[in-house]
């Protein structure tokens, strides 16, 4: 476990270091004096000087930064950042996000070459599922969700979650035909009542057949067993897992008479459902195919993936402003490390460890690059916005004034960061 967390921390820091390396390389190429390139933050542990630049290792193992001559104070040097043309300054600032995007493209190309990519082609559509009832079939290609273009499966799930599973128009392609269907996801609410078993099939008759029983669940305590077929609850016939869930949520924690067939014999058990808490789940019966195609498509798909992820960052920012997404839903560094650590721990082979780390690192790298381009003080996008204002005014802001604006933004971002980290810890402990 400790090794998995260490690997995840190193991978996350590598993404941030790549970002800062972009700033560093373009600054050096532009003749700007780089005062310091530091790994991590806090008090210095080790400092080495190479040429005119100090390379530092600091105490707290999070992030990295580059310090340029004339970036935060007035300098008369020709090599100061503040004395360079607007185009050069813009290139240095944009280089961080660009490096994130380029490294993500490299990671994705490697993954897609090795294992393929998640396409928008539908996998097996179970009979009786919401997807089946919407007219979807195996092999259909999802094009739009309520008018919004779908580039990858995560787009589909994001739009479904933000609409809270409301009935939605799905546009899809079948051969040369473009068709539409009304998709109404099955809602599993945040507070749901369960017996504690897994069904043999997700939908239809097989969904009332017990495949496994959860340890310590009410079902196990009262003797429900794999192979049992539930036929009624309190003498009311049930024909699917959906009907079982609906009845239990209506009955809540009152004891329920479960009638089942076991080896051809009818048996009655009295089981008291247990409330389970968790995020709302929207079930559709939809799965997407993983495909491997030729060289051109394998090189094209990472670009599509990157565009889709950048669009998702922009959408998420808008959803935050409109209240459709809560700040508590944002994942900070603690939860990101946890997610990456889980990806490592759940990978049975070194090959899959590498694949999963590359995949998650690409996603995070794109998200970091896109987030940094948002027009907010202290972010690269905010600094590019200031350069745009300078171009319109015809004169630059003083480094001190720009530093003050950035400091205000930094304080706000740090406050948000403390909240997100605190929320991460709460989510990891209490779920």
N, C-alpha and C positions, 0 to 999 in steps of 0.2 A: 504493500500500500504506500509506504513512504517513498519507494523508488518511483512509483507511478506519479505521485504528486510532484516529485522533483523533476521528472521528465516533462510534465505539463507546465511547470513554472519556467523551465528552460525554453520550451517551445513558445510560450507566450512572450517571454522576454526577447526571443529571437525576432519575433514579428516587429516589436517596438524598435529593436536595434536596427533592423533593416530600414525602417522608416527614417531614423536619424541618420543612417548611413547615406541615404539619398540627399539629405540636406548637406552633409559633410562633403560628399563627392562633387556636387555641383558648385558649392562654395569654393572648394579648392580649384576646380577647373575654371572658375570665374575670377580667380586672383584675389579672393577675399581671405583675409587672415582668420584662421580658425584658432581660437584661444584654447579651447578644451573640448575633448570628446569624452564624455563620462558614461560608464556603465553603472546603472543604478543611481539612487539618490542618497542623501544624508552625508555624514562625515566621511572624509576620504580615508580609505584603507591603504591604497597603493597609488602612486603617481609616477609615470614615466614620461619623459620629454623626448619627442622625436621631431627634429627640426624646430619649428616654432610652436608646435601644438603639444599641450599636455594631455596624455591619455590616462584617465583616472578610473579607479575601481572604488565604489562607495559602499556604505554599510547595508542599506536596505535594498534587497534584491528585487526591485521593481523598476522597469523602464530604463530610459537612457536620455541623454540630452547633448546638444551641441551648442557651444557658446562662440559667437562670432564677434570680431572687432566691430564696434560701432552699432551693435544691434540694440543695446539698451541705454547707451549714453553717447553724447556727441563726441565725434573723433575727427581730427583733421587729416588723418591718413587717407591716401588715395585707395588703400586696400580695405577701408572700412565698408561694411555692409551698407551703412546709411549714405555713403557717397557714391554708390553704384547706380547706374541707370535703372529706371523702373522695370524694364524687361528682365534685367539680370536678377534684381531682387525677387521678382515674381517667379522666375525659374528656380531660384534657391528654395523659396517657400513651397512651391508646388512639387518639388522633387521628392519630399517625404511620402505624400500620398501616391505619387507615381511609382515609387519603389515598392510600396505595398501592393499596388495593382500588378506590377510586373512579376513580383515573387509569387503572387497568388496564381497568375496565369501559368507560371512554371509548375507549381504544385499540382494544379488541376490537370495540365497536360500529362503529367506523370501518372496521376490517378486514372484518368480516362483511358490512357494507353494500356494500363495494367488490368483494370477491372471493368471498364466501360462507364457509362454515365446514366443517371436517372432521367428518363425521357418523359414526355407527356403522353405516351401511348399507354392505354389502359391494359392492366393485367386481367386475370380472371375476374369476371363480374358475377358474384354469387346470385342465384335465383332468390327472389324475394327481398333483396337489398334495396335501399333507396336509389342506388345507381341503376339497378335493373328496372325499378318502377319508373325512373326518369327516361328509360329507353336507351340507356348506354349499353354497349357491348364490348367484349374483349377485342382489343386492337383499334378501337376508336382513339382519335387524338384530340385531347382537350385543347380548345383554342382560347375561350374566354369564360370568365366567371362574372356574371352580372355586368357584362360590358368591358371588364378589365382583362387585358391580354395576359395569358398564362405562358410563361417562358420555361418554367421548371415546376416540379411538384410542390416545392415550398410556397410558391405563389398561390396555388390552389388552396393549401391549408391556411395560409395567412388570411386570404380574403374570406374564407369560410368562418374563421375564428372571429374576425373583426365584425362580421355580419351576425355573429352569435347564432349561427346555424339556421338563419331564416330561409324560407324557400327562395331559391335563386335560379336564374336562367343560366343554363350551361350551354355554350356553343361548342360543337365538336365536329370533327371531320371523319367521315367514313368513306374510304375510297376517295372518289372525286366529289362526293356530296358534302355540303355543309348543313348541319342539322342543329336543332335546339331541343332542349328538354328542361323540365322543371324539377330541380333536385331539392328534396326536403330531407335533410339529415336527421337521423335519430339522435335525440339528445339524452346523454347520460349526465344528470345534474351534478352539481358540486357536492351536495349532500344526498347520497343515495343509499338505499337499503338493500342489503345483499344476503343471500343464504351462504355464499362462499364456495361456489363451484365454477369450473370452466366448462363451457359447452363443446360438444364434439364438432359442431358446425356453427358458424356465426349467424346464419339465417335459416329459416324454414324448419322442417320437421326435426332435422338433426340438431337444431339449437336447443331442444329440450332434453337431449341425451347428455348425461354427465360424462365428461372426459376425465376430469380430475377434481379432487376436493382439496381446498386450501387448508393447510394445517392450522389447528386452533380455531377454525371457523364454526359458526352455528351448525352448518351442514355436517361437518365432521363429528361434532359433539353428539348429534342426534342420529348418526349412522347412515347418512347418504353415502353412496358408493359409486365408483366409476361403472358405467354401463346402465345405471338406472335411467329410466325415461319418465320425466315428470309429465303427468297428463292433466292434473287439475290442482288448484289452490283453493281451499275452503269450498270444495265441490264445484268451483267454476272452471270449466275446461280451458286449457291454455295450449296453443299450437306453436308458439315460438318463444325464444328468449326475450324478445321485445315485450310480449304480453306478460311474461313472468316479472320482468323489471317494472313495468307499469303498475302491476297489481301490488308489488311489494312497496313501491314508493307511495302508493295510495294508502296501504294498510299500515305502513311505517313499522314500528317495533312491537306490534302486537303479535302474539303467537299465531302461526299460520299452519293449517292442516295441509300437508303436502301429500298428494296421492301420486304414486309412481308404480311403474311396472318393473319388476325384477325377475328375470328368468321366467317370464310369462305369468307371474303372480302379481296381483294388485296388493300394494302395501301402503299403509298410511303412517306418516311421521308428523309429529308436531314440532315445528322449528320456529324459534323467535329470531326474525331478521335482525341484522346488526347494521348500524349506520356507518358508512364509509365516507370520509371526506377527501376531496381531491379536486383538481381543476375540472371544469365542465368538458365533456368529451362529445364530439360530434361524429357519429358513425355513418358512413356512406356505403361501405362495401367496395370502395375504390382503392385500387392499388396501381402502381405505375411500373412499367417494365424498365429493367436495366438493359441497355443495349450497347453493343460494341460495333462500330462502323469503321469506314475507311479513314485514311490519313486526313483528308480535308475536313470531314465532319468532326473528327477528334480534335482538330486544331480550332474549329469554329465554335464548338460547344463551350469551351472555357470563356470565350468572349460573351456568349449569351448568358452564361451563368453569372459572370461579373456584372453585366448590365442589369440583370434581374436583381442581384443583391444590392447594388447601388440604389436602384429604384426602391427597394424595400426599406433602406435606411431613410430615404426621403419621405416615403409613406409613413414610416414609424414616427418621424419627427412631426409630421402633420397630425397623426393620430394622437400624439402626446399633447399637442396644443389644443386639440378639440375635445380631449378627455376620453377618446375611444380606447386609449391605452393608458394604464396607470403607471406611475413611476416605479411602483413595486414590481412591475413585470420586467423591468430592465435588469439585465444580468451584468454584474460588475466583475472585477478581476477574480474575486474569491470563487464565484459560481462558474466563471469561465475555466479556471484551473480545475474545479471539481468536474466539470463536463469533460475536459480533456483527459483528466485522470481516469474517469470512468471508461472513456473510449479505449484507453490503454489497457485497463484491467479486464475489460470484456473481450479483448482480442486474444484468441487462443494461441496465435502464432506471431512471430516477429514480423512476418510479411504483412499480416493484418494490422499490427500495431503501426507500422509505417504508413499503410494506406489510410487508416483512420486519422492519424495525426496530420498527414498531409491534407486530407479533406477538411478537417476542422480548422487547421491553420490557414488554409486558403480562405475559408469563410470569414474568419476573424480578421485576417489581413485586409480583405476587401472592406469589411465593416469599419475597421480603424481608418483606412484611407478615406472612405466616403464621409465618415463622421468628422474627420479633420477638415474636410472641405466645406462644412457647414459655415455660413457667415456669422460666426459668433466670436467675440473677442477672446484672445488667447489661443484659439484654434487657427490652423493654417488658412482656412477659409475666411476668417475674420481679418487676418493680416492682408490677404489678397484684396478683400473689400476696401481696406484702408488705402492700399495702393491705387485702386480704382478711383477712390475719392480724390487722392492726390493728383491723379492724371486729369481729372475734371477741374480741380482748383488751379492747376498749373504750378503748384508749389507743394513741397513735402511737409508732412508733420515732423516736428522735432522728435528724435529718438526718445527723449524723456516723456513727451506727451503720449507717444505710441506705447511706451512701456507702462505708463499709468493706465491707459485703456486696457492693455493686455493684463495688467495686474488685477483690475476689477473683474475681468472675465475669468482670470485664474482663480480668484477667491470664490466666485460663483460655481465654477467647475469643481473646485475642491470640496465645497459644501455639498454639491450634488454627489461627488465621489464618496464622501463619508457616508451620506445617506444610503447610496447604492451598496457599499460594502457592508454596512450595518444590516441592510435588508437581505443581502446575500447570506449572511451568517444566520439570520432568523429563518430564512427559507431552508437552509441546509439542516438546521437543528429541528425545527418544528414542521417543515414541509409546507 
